[in-house]
Amino acid sequence: MEDLYFNLAKEEFSKGRKILLWLMAISTTIVTLVVVYLKYIKHDTNSTIGLAITMALVTVFFYMIAILSSIKRKEHFFKIDNNTISYHYGLMFQSHQSYNWNDVRKLYFPPHSKNITLILKNGNIVRTNLTWIEKNKSRMIRKHIFYSAKTKGIEIHKSNYKK
């Protein structure tokens, strides 16, 4: 089989989307401050503490999305070649995993799932979660791993892994 390489970091937010996210975060901050001002300084009976808390949570949500969209990610990739399966992904706790085909004893492909379970010869069980990848790419990765394992004579199960 030919080598497969997906660069997973190239699809990032555009500048326009980042600007819109930061504007939404700033505008919800201003609205939260206005609600708190009306409640505690002007003693307005129409504004409630529940409204202030709700707006504060929405503000935190927008800031989290804006920060995550602005962070420059390291190279995220998924690579399958004749010798190894390797991938690098994660936002907060980035991990790099690499496995030799010679170390793989069994493969489990659960139906209707984006997971792959590798059973290594040393007894380790590795679950690779592909839900963070686009549907088309995860389908291509699963398909390529399946056919690569088939050509290498690795035992393949189309079911969930059970101990």
N, C-alpha and C positions, 0 to 999 in steps of 0.2 A: 504494500500500500504506500501511497505517497504521503509525505509529511503534511501535517495540518497545523496551522498557526493562526490563532485569532488574537488580534490586539483589542482588548476589551476596554481600554482607556480612551480611545479616540472619540467616542460619542460623549461629549460633555455638554453642559449647558452653553448656549450661545450668550454673547455679551448682552443682548437685548433681554433675554430671560433673566439673567443675573441682575440686571438693573431693575427690572420689574419686581423681582423678589425682594431686593433691598428697599425699594420704594414702598412695597406692601408692609414690610417689617417696620419701617420708620413711621408709616401712617398709622398702623395699629398701636405703636408706642404713643404717638400723639393722642389718639383717641382714648387710650388707657389713662394717660395723664389728665385729660379733660374730665373723664368720669370720676377719677379720684379727687380732682380739684372741686368738682361740683358736689360731691358727697361730703367731703371733710372740711372744706374751706367755706363754700357757699351754703352748706347744709341744705341742699336741695333734696326734697323728699321723693322726687320722681326717680332719682338714680339710686340703685341699690348696690350693696356690697357684692352680691352675686354677679351683677353686670361687670363690676370692676375685676373680679376674679376671672370671669370668663374672658374678658378682653386681654388680661395679662397672660392667660394660657395660650390664647391665639397668637399673641405677640411672641411668646417664647417659641411656639411652633414655627412661625415665619422666620425667626432668626436662626433656628436650627437648620431649616431647609436652605436659607441663604448662605450660611456658613459652609454647609456640606457641599453646596454647588460651587462655592468659590475656592475650596481647597484644591490645590493642584495634586492630582494623584500620581503616584509612581506608575511605572509601566505595569498594567494588568494584562496578563496574557494567559492563554491556554494553548499548550503545544503538545502534539502527539507525533512522535517519529518512530523509526524502527526500533530504537533502544529504550525510550523513556516516555512516560506521561508526566508532564510537569505543568504547573499552573501557579500563578501569583495573583492574589486578590485580597480585598478587604479594605474597609474605610478606616476604621479605628485601629484594629489589631490586624495588621497585614501579615499574611502568611504565605510562605513559598513552600510548595510541596513538589516532590519529584520521586517517581517510582520507576524502577526498571521493569521491563516486561518479563525478564527472567525471574523476578521475585514474586510475580503474581501467580497464584494457584487457581483461584476461582473468581468469576465476575457475576454479580447479581444485578439484573436490570428490572426493577419493579415496574409493572405495567401502570400506565397513566401517572407517571411520576417523573421528576427531573433529577432523580438521584441515581448514583451508581455506587455499588458497594464492592470494594476490592478485598479479597481475602489473600493475604500475602503468605509466602511459604514459611515465614517465621512465626505465624499464628496471629499477627496483627490484623485488625479489621479497620478498614479505612472507608468512611462514607464520604463521597464527593457530592456536594449539594450544588446543583446547577440552576437553582431557581433565581439566582441573581443575574443570570444571563438572559438575553432575549430568547424568545421561543425558537426562532429559526436557528440561531447559533447553538443552543443547547441540543436541539434535535440533530444537527450536523455533528456535534461532538460525540453524542451517544452513538450515533450511527458509525462514526469512524472508529471509536473504541471497540464497538461490537465486531466490525469486520476485521480490524487489526488483531483482536484476540482470537477470532475464528481462524485466521491464517496462521497464527502462532500455536494453535492447538490448545488453547487455554479453555478450561471447562466453563461454560456459560449457562446461567440459569435466568429464565425470564420470570422471576418471582421475587418477593420480598425475602430478605435474609432473615432467617430464624435460627437462634442458637440451639 
